[in-house]
């Protein structure tokens, strides 16, 4: 009886880990697009092309992100800002943005 519960918990845990792995792939794609945007100026188009491609949609779905046009537009806006994902997800960046909103 408890073996079934253990198997279910293990399977659920495996699913969460794979979802995190695919989310990391999405973050890496965003970082690559930001680097392309700074170097070549085509990062926004490249992330849009990737997110609309079959592989991109598959990765987004596996990461738990619905690959809609709204999602693609959000990714394009993120790349336009030019802030790398590691910086954007840090506490310092969120504190800086909050301070900028208060000052405005």
C-alpha positions, 0 to 999 in steps of 0.5 A, spaced: 500 500 500 505 504 501 509 503 495 504 506 491 504 512 495 512 512 494 511 511 487 506 517 486 511 522 490 517 520 486 513 521 479 511 527 482 518 529 484 521 527 477 516 531 474 517 538 478 525 537 476 524 536 469 519 542 469 525 546 472 530 544 467 526 546 462 525 553 465 532 553 465 532 552 458 527 558 457 532 562 461 538 560 457 534 562 451 532 569 453 540 570 455 542 568 448 537 573 445 539 578 450 547 577 448 545 577 440 541 583 441 547 587 444 552 584 439 548 584 433 541 587 434 537 582 432 535 579 439 528 581 439 527 577 432 530 571 434 527 570 441 520 571 437 522 566 432 524 561 437 518 562 441 514 561 435 517 555 433 515 548 434 521 546 438 520 553 442 513 551 443 515 544 446 520 547 451 515 552 453 510 547 454 514 543 458 517 548 462 509 550 464 509 556 460 503 557 455 506 558 448 501 564 447 502 570 443 502 574 449 507 570 452 512 571 446 510 579 446 512 578 454 519 575 452 520 580 446 519 586 451 524 582 456 529 582 451 528 589 449 530 591 456 537 588 456 537 586 463 540 578 463 535 573 467 540 572 473 540 580 474 533 581 473 531 575 478 536 578 483 533 581 490 538 587 488 534 588 481 527 588 484 529 593 490 532 598 485 526 597 481 522 598 487 526 605 489 525 607 481 518 606 482 517 610 488 522 616 486 517 617 480 
